[in-house]
Each structure stands twice: as structure tokens, then as C-alpha cells.
Amino acid sequence: MGTILGDFMKLFHNPRCSKSRAALQLCEESGKSFVIVDYLKTGLDEVMIRGLIDRLSMDVQALVRTGEVEFEVDTDLDNTDSIVDLLITHPKCLQRPILDDGKTAIIGRPPELILTLLQAHE
């Protein structure tokens, strides 16, 4: 592991989530340098969220866990600003795990999807 600075991939991780734990294991087994972003402790800021949105190869709605108790039903899932506000206020609503290499962000559902990004760094 390293610091949040530099060329490290970032794993947005929730240790209570089995899929996130599986993604963490895949990252560790890969031998690649990465840092864990424990966003439930540190929170998410606008720059971080918008960066993920820019690097994600899916619709922005894919970042949101609508099944969480904290999900606000008045959130407009077709409006990026509304999603950003939701994730800043309720980081638990961020889909997980996410592996981000600074150019591409992949939601690891299933966790094996992150292997494509890990293999791209060989």
C-alpha cells in the first residue's frame, strides 16, 4: 500500500460489504499498488465524486445504491448535481466496490470486473 498521492489505484471500500471484501482480496493478490479509500469514515467530496463520474464507463445512476435506508427518494437520478449532493450527504449510498486508476473507474459488481483494470496495469 502507499499514500493517496502518486500513481496508486484507489479502491473505494466498505469493509462490511462482502463484494467489497472480495475486491480487496483481488487487489491484494494482484500485487499492484493501491490504496483503500474508506469513504464511510472519510466521506466523499464533490471533486472526488465528479472525478469518479467522469472516469466511469456507465451511466451516473450506476454509482447510487438506491436500496440503502439513507437513499433520499426525492433524489433525481437523471441529474448529476442531485446525485453528487446525495453522495456527499450520504456516502453509504455510493455503489461499491469501485477501483479507480485515475483514468478509468470500474464498479466491482461482481468483484471480478475489477480484474480488467488490474490486468491493464501489468
Wavefront OBJ file of the C-alpha trace (Angstrom):
o trace
v 0.000 0.000 0.000
v 1.055 3.578 -0.423
v -0.302 7.002 0.110
v -3.232 8.636 -1.613
v -0.708 10.571 -3.714
v 1.055 9.215 -6.745
v 0.095 6.581 -9.259
v -1.744 4.267 -6.918
v -5.068 2.822 -7.827
v -7.782 3.606 -5.310
v -10.249 1.029 -4.034
v -13.407 2.617 -2.652
v -14.080 0.034 0.009
v -16.720 -0.764 2.604
v -15.322 -3.458 4.915
v -18.849 -4.603 5.842
v -19.688 -5.453 2.212
v -18.829 -8.977 1.014
v -18.340 -7.825 -2.597
v -16.018 -5.083 -1.412
v -14.023 -7.560 0.672
v -13.747 -9.851 -2.365
v -12.477 -6.926 -4.470
v -9.936 -6.079 -1.774
v -8.670 -9.653 -1.865
v -8.321 -9.500 -5.663
v -6.352 -6.243 -5.378
v -4.083 -7.702 -2.718
v -3.496 -10.895 -4.718
v -2.634 -8.852 -7.822
v 0.449 -7.386 -6.173
v -0.416 -3.985 -7.651
v -0.006 -0.788 -5.645
v -3.309 0.583 -4.404
v -4.778 2.482 -1.509
v -8.013 1.845 0.284
v -10.446 4.736 0.411
v -12.637 4.114 3.455
v -15.219 6.610 2.292
v -17.620 5.827 5.131
v -15.028 7.228 7.563
v -13.528 9.974 5.408
v -16.643 10.980 3.491
v -16.800 11.973 -0.145
v -16.313 15.428 -1.608
v -17.585 16.930 -4.820
v -14.251 16.732 -6.642
v -13.874 13.048 -5.778
v -17.417 12.151 -6.857
v -17.286 14.129 -10.098
v -13.951 12.503 -10.911
v -15.485 9.058 -10.483
v -18.410 10.083 -12.678
v -16.005 11.269 -15.404
v -13.996 8.034 -15.313
v -16.926 5.640 -15.056
v -17.914 3.864 -18.264
v -21.533 3.583 -17.104
v -24.403 5.955 -16.524
v -24.046 8.108 -13.414
v -27.034 6.325 -11.836
v -24.833 3.237 -11.503
v -22.959 4.989 -8.661
v -26.047 5.066 -6.439
v -27.261 2.345 -4.093
v -30.982 3.054 -4.050
v -31.727 0.246 -1.587
v -29.980 1.962 1.323
v -32.144 3.406 4.102
v -30.273 6.696 3.611
v -31.322 6.935 -0.045
v -33.472 10.005 -0.489
v -36.420 9.223 -2.722
v -36.538 12.820 -3.929
v -33.069 12.421 -5.482
v -33.288 12.985 -9.230
v -31.242 10.118 -10.662
v -31.209 11.848 -14.041
v -29.456 14.896 -12.555
v -25.732 14.658 -11.827
v -25.831 17.518 -9.281
v -28.596 15.747 -7.358
v -26.542 12.531 -7.258
v -23.416 14.402 -6.142
v -25.376 16.076 -3.336
v -26.802 12.719 -2.233
v -23.370 11.041 -2.115
v -21.809 13.916 -0.198
v -24.611 13.817 2.349
v -24.956 10.018 2.453
v -21.714 8.308 1.362
v -23.272 4.941 2.243
v -25.319 5.343 -0.969
v -22.150 5.038 -3.093
v -22.081 1.794 -5.032
v -19.183 -0.397 -4.015
v -16.577 -1.535 -4.556
v -15.043 0.848 -7.068
v -11.499 0.581 -8.387
v -10.148 3.828 -9.851
v -6.787 4.201 -11.557
v -7.178 7.909 -12.317
v -8.210 7.238 -15.928
v -10.875 4.567 -15.520
v -13.207 3.711 -12.661
v -14.888 0.306 -12.508
v -17.694 -0.782 -10.212
v -16.826 -4.251 -8.987
v -20.254 -5.877 -9.182
v -19.368 -8.662 -9.489
v -15.935 -8.106 -7.912
v -14.199 -9.897 -10.787
v -14.931 -6.904 -13.027
v -12.029 -5.062 -11.415
v -9.646 -7.662 -12.816
v -9.783 -5.905 -16.196
v -8.368 -2.758 -14.623
v -5.812 -4.671 -12.558
v -4.646 -6.554 -15.662
v -4.353 -3.317 -17.622
v -1.568 -2.346 -15.203
v 0.667 -5.335 -15.897
l 1 2 3 4 5 6 7 8 9 10 11 12 13 14 15 16 17 18 19 20 21 22 23 24 25 26 27 28 29 30 31 32 33 34 35 36 37 38 39 40 41 42 43 44 45 46 47 48 49 50 51 52 53 54 55 56 57 58 59 60 61 62 63 64 65 66 67 68 69 70 71 72 73 74 75 76 77 78 79 80 81 82 83 84 85 86 87 88 89 90 91 92 93 94 95 96 97 98 99 100 101 102 103 104 105 106 107 108 109 110 111 112 113 114 115 116 117 118 119 120 121 122
